[in-house]
Structures are given as C-alpha cells and as structure tokens.
C-alpha cells in the first residue's frame, strides 16, 4: 500500500469536513497546518493533515 498523495489527503479531509461545525480544536489544527505550510515544513504539514482528518472523523461519528 502506498501513502496517500496531497490530493488524496485533500479529498479525505474534505469528505470528513462538516461545513457547519468548526470547533476550537478544528481551528487550532488548521492554524497549525497553515503555519507549517508557511514554514515549508512538509513533515509537520502531513502530521497536521492526519490529525485534522482523525479529528473530523470524530465529528462525523458524533453526527450520525
């Protein structure tokens, strides 16, 4: 199995995003991802993407 590429991460994050719900943790994770992108720290960007997807999956589970 290969690691997801950037587009796959983006698609996965979008699929698990609740457009009407942005809790403080969501905002903090997004802020951290943007800071990592600005610093061009791709390892941290990936870490934040994983954390964002995992966090948003909990939102989806709570909504169902």
C-alpha positions, 0 to 999 in steps of 0.5 A, spaced: 500 500 500 502 506 498 501 513 502 496 517 500 498 523 495 496 531 497 490 530 493 488 524 496 489 527 503 485 533 500 479 529 498 479 525 505 479 531 509 474 534 505 469 528 505 470 528 513 469 536 513 462 538 516 461 545 513 457 547 519 461 545 525 468 548 526 470 547 533 476 550 537 480 544 536 478 544 528 481 551 528 487 550 532 489 544 527 488 548 521 492 554 524 497 549 525 497 546 518 497 553 515 503 555 519 507 549 517 505 550 510 508 557 511 514 554 514 515 549 508 515 544 513 512 538 509 513 533 515 509 537 520 504 539 514 502 531 513 502 530 521 497 536 521 493 533 515 492 526 519 490 529 525 485 534 522 482 528 518 482 523 525 479 529 528 473 530 523 472 523 523 470 524 530 465 529 528 462 525 523 461 519 528 458 524 533 453 526 527 450 520 525 
